[in-house]
Amino acid sequence: MQTIRLILNDKFIWLLSGSVLLATLVPVTGSAKPIASFAVSAGIFWIFLLHGIRLDRQEVIAGFRNWRLQSAVFGFVFGAMVLAGLVLSQILEGYIASMIAVGFLYLGCLPSTIQSAASYTAIAKGNVGASVVAAATVNLSSIVITPVFFALLASSVGIVITGASFIKIMTMLLLPFVIGQLIQQWARPWVAQYSGLVGWSDKIAISLAVYVAFSGAVAAGIWNQVPGDQFLIVALAIAALLIFAFGGAWLLGGVAGFVINDRKALLFGGAQKSIAVGAPLAAILFPAEAAGLLLIPLLFYHLTSLILSAPLAVRLSKL
C-alpha cells in the first residue's frame, strides 16, 4: 500500500506522462514553434540557475570526505552506465530507428537524479547526505562530461556535436549555474521560502522541454515511422538496462565493502538517470524532431526507474 501511495503521489511521473500525451494530441506546430523554443530556452536557464542556488558548496566539501562512496557513484554513473548505453545502442542499431538507438547511448552518458535519489534514499533509511552530495557532484560534472562523452562516442554512428553546440551548452547550462552560485547567499532564503512554487516551476520547465521535443517527433510522424514492435524492443532493452543498473549498483556496494546505508545511497544515486539534465541538453543539441526520438529511451527509463524505486526503497528500509 505504501508503495502504491508513493507512485501515485509522485506528481512528476504524471507531469512527464501528460507532456507526452499532450504532444501526441496537440503538438507544437507552425508559428507557435519559435515561441515554444524560446520558452524552453528560458526554462533551461531557470533549471540550472536553481541548481546553482540550491547546491551548497559546504555540503559538497563535507561530502567528499566519504571519497570511496563518491568515487563509486561517479565511476558507476560515468563508467559502467556509459558502457552499458554504448553496448545497447550498437546491439539495437538496425532493429529500431537509428536516433532511438543512439538515445540509449545518450541515456548512459547522463548523470543521476538529485531529488529522486535523495528522496528514495531517505525512504530506504540510507545515507541521505552522501546521496545528495554524490548526485549533485555528478550533475555538476555532467555539464562538461555528458556532452563530451556523447560527442566522442556518438561520432562512430555519424552524430556530430559542433563547437557551436558546446558554446551553447556553456551559455545555457554552465553560465546560469555559476550565476546561481554567485547569488546563492541572497537567493537561497527566497528559494527555501517559496520551495513549493519553485519546485513546481522546475518540474514544469523540464516537462515543457519534453513536450516541445516530443511534439517535433510527432510532427515528423513518429507514430508512422516507428512501428509498435520497435517500442516493444525498446521496452525490453530498458528492462535489461534497469536490471543491470540497479543490480550492478547494489553488487558494487557489496564488493566495495560499504555499510548498508552507503549501499542504499549508491543504489539510488548510481542507477537513476536525470531527465532534468537530459531533456534540456537534448533541446540544445538537436532539432525537436530528432530530440524527441533521442529522448524516448530516457523517458521510458526515467519513469520506470521511479516506479521501481518505490517498492525497493520500502523493502530496503527494513534492512
Salt bridges, closest charged atoms under 4 A:
ASP56 OD2 - ARG188 NH1 2.57
ASP202 OD2 - ARG54 NH1 2.82
